[in-house]
């Protein structure tokens, strides 16, 4: 890397990539430069492929290590239950905001779209598929296909078994811990390419979609962004203040690198190493963070599993002229909280949406209407997901009295671009903030 760029904070590099991507995308669209659009698509696609490559081993080893690490955490069962409780509480608040915005804005009223071209998405969800799809028929197949939900199930079972076996399982645990460090090290190299990936992803989005496609769905798109903004900048700060007695500004300063990367990469799992390091820098004990963050990265989805399906269900119902009653809204809330695990992976929002639509008896073709703009929506959804994944362990640690408040107040004052693994065997050192090497 050139010496000049090495001194630029990583977050600024991502911002520069975003601005340049918008400019190149606009240039490609206005001048019909297909070669530039294709180049941007390739650059962004390669970045996402590199993230996807690390997902199966990262999820499995992180969850196995995190479950086993609970052995060294006092009151581990209580911490796990409180984590799940706060996952549910924030999800309920988020889905309520989604429903409220849907009723207030009526995003589907007056929308005239070509329903003939709206085919149901290839990846659909139903309760039967969800329940039967958790258990893999072939453990190797789960990794080959990249089925995150099945990998999570396998990791939880194996981790729990290793926890109960005790010392006899230590060589296996050590192997997983070593593999996790290796995968995270490699993933940090990929994350370091995020400014270039941002340029390609944002540039391709601007060049491919533009206002022509967004115009008919502008109200719905705006509602999704407003809903996520309310959760991010109103609900989460209130939770931090009331439940954790914490300064929200310090939280966002510490968690912003993860939120920013999530916005451009659209992958909660791919962002997980940055999220975990951010949470640790916020003062959450490493042993607890190594459990809560990987678990949240696969199940805690306030953007994809709460705000979005609530708004999308109302949108589809209004487009097709279907009236929703109070029972339907309660079903949306239930599906959002209980079915959050269905969002595991990189295409989880589509599965969650079709799961919600099938539960309400709405046409699955309605999901096809929204597929075209899904990349635009997925950016803010994923950023909201990751913010929630950082919020819950921070609040739980604060309420348990284990949060290092001095570290919390100091969070975000230096650039978070450490390439080292966030879950390792070295002693925890909060005073070292190592910048990424060139």
Secondary structure, 3 states (H helix, E strand, C coil): CCHHHHCCCHHHHHHHHHHHHHHHHHHHHHCCCHHHHHHHHHHHHHHHHHHHHHHHHHHHHHHHHHHHHHHHCCCHHHHHHHHHHHHHHHHHHHHHHHHHHHHHHCCCCCCCCCHHHCCCCCCCCCHHHHHHHHCCCCHHHHHHHCCHHHHHHHHHHHHHHHHHHHHHHHHHHHHHHHHHHHHHHHHHHHHCCHHHHHHHHHHHHHHHCHHHHHHHHHHHHHHHHHHHHHHHHHHHHHHHHHHHCCCHHHHHHHHHHHHHHHHHHCCCCCCHHHHHHHHHHCCCCHHHHHHHHHHHHHHCCCHHHHHHHHHHHHHHHHHCCCCCCHHHHHHHHHHHHHHHHHHCCCCHHHHHHHHHHHHHCCCCHHHHHHHCCHHHHHHHHHHHHHHHHHHHHHHHHHHHCCCCHHHHHHCCCCCCCCCCCCCCCCCCCCCCCCCCCC
